[in-house]
């Protein structure tokens, strides 16, 4: 009797031990790497993406762009946007000047055509690119009495013009033959003209932070407000700095950098956070919310990208401090993305002065944060940030403008074909080469085709629940959404073959990385030939020859190569060949956003 009891107890003990070990394995990165996952439907769904399927998606992404672009040219050009339901053009709302939703963006300057220029080049469509450039030169003028937002005009128009200009004059013609024999820097001249018309925004402000809007012909309107958002004031330095270097004129970079510096000095001395709305005269924060979405998102993005493009060490220092501050005050959930127990990692909106959570929503613009994290080399965090937004996408086949993570429901229901989730998907695929992200891209592409395509283009989704549509196709759909989808599936594209030699602006415009942009051409001869500058020049040569020493690894010149072209080396081997986010955590995300039921009531926070 006692012997039988002992045997039964031993058997129970063994079963308990086996169960314990299996649970340990389930929470271990080794589990995914060591087993075939025949039993795991989530893993099997994303494990493989055939070359045939990739080519089908590449063709579908190209057709998506062509359908939108050709219909814009047929029905809307030279107006700014296409109304895809009524097959007509859309320009500024002259009857309602206060309609900033339209008038901040549309300036009666063929916006969608200008924004499409570098997408045409990326797709290798040389004849149409050259035709489009000539149409821009012939039709686009900024001599208009239209009031536009400085931020939108900069990232959309100025960024597009500079990108296309650099593609045309590229001596290697990396993207194919995009040269134009009789080209005489007309796009650069247009960029110069636009920027000059935007400069009054920086005048007559006590802080140097620009007014949010200007009239293209008359400067700052008399009724212009004295408040602006952090992104609007602090996301100009890439385009303005690039223009300064191309023109040998320091003014544009100087005013944009002064705005960044002022915003940085006005951050909270308690938390180190910035708010999202500020008074340009007093420097007081009108909006104390700090987050990673609308109104503040691209400020941090441009600190890092400005460093990559120009090599200014102060930009990197500001970004690094911001990044640590953000992770300390905004991040919630378990400490690790792919390890341990706890709630889903999430970056929330907080009060800049206290770090306390101020609301329970996140917005769709925050989906781009994963791409910034990839550039910064924080791969596990990027994987987890992206997975949250992908789970939301799968629930609605779109991203609601605001999603309430506590209620598991949208707070703002429209989706205007934004590119941020596609952008992060593309960057994560370039970093990991994991087929998971090709599946994500396929889901996004098919959802857009299924729910937003209409007679003449692609529509804004008015309500992600009902899929009711709005008659508007914003220019960033062709400039970013289509471009990132195409690049995701076109593995042989020159941009992907030379990925570490390009930078994307916040509007998705392609800028080649050139060591000459690390130099300010207006510096005098003595400064350029100072010992410090000569050291930098030697580092450039060593970088080309892969001769860098350990002590030189942190120099700005080589930052992009260190964090981008070699970034796959920072990705764990199992993340490349198995799910980037382990299946149990992906399931947890699905429960957290309401994709499936869970008796434990898993929460995001």
Secondary structure, DSSP 8 states (H G I E B T S, - for coil): -HHHHHHHHHHHHHHHHHHHHHHHHHTSHHHHHHS--TT-HHHHHHS---HHHHHHHHHHHHHHHHHHHHHHHHHTTTSSEEETTTTEEE---SS-TT-HHHHTT--SS-HHHHHHHHHHHHTT-HHHHHHHHHHHHHH----S--EEEHHHIIIIIIHHHHHHHHHHH-TT-TTSS---TT--SHHHHHHHHHHHHHGGGGTT-SSS---SEEETTTBS-TT--SEEEHHHHHS-HHHHHHHHHHHT-THHHHHHHHHHHHHHHTS-TTT----SEEETTT--EEE-EE-SSTTTHHHHHHHHHHHHHH--HHHHHHHHHHHHHHHHHTEES-S-SSSSSSS--EE--EETTT--B--SEEEGGGGGHHHHHHHTT-HHHHHHHHHHHHHHHHHHTS--SEEETTTTEEEE--B----HHHHHHHHHHHHH--HHHHHHHHHHHHHHHHHHB-SSSB-EEEETTTTEEES-B-THIIIIIHHHHHHHH-TT-HHHHTGGGEEE-TT--EEE--GGGGS-TTS-HHHHTSHHHHHHHHHHHHHHTT---GGGTTSGGGHHIIIIITGGGGS-HHHHHS-SS-HHHHHHHHHHTTSS--TT-----
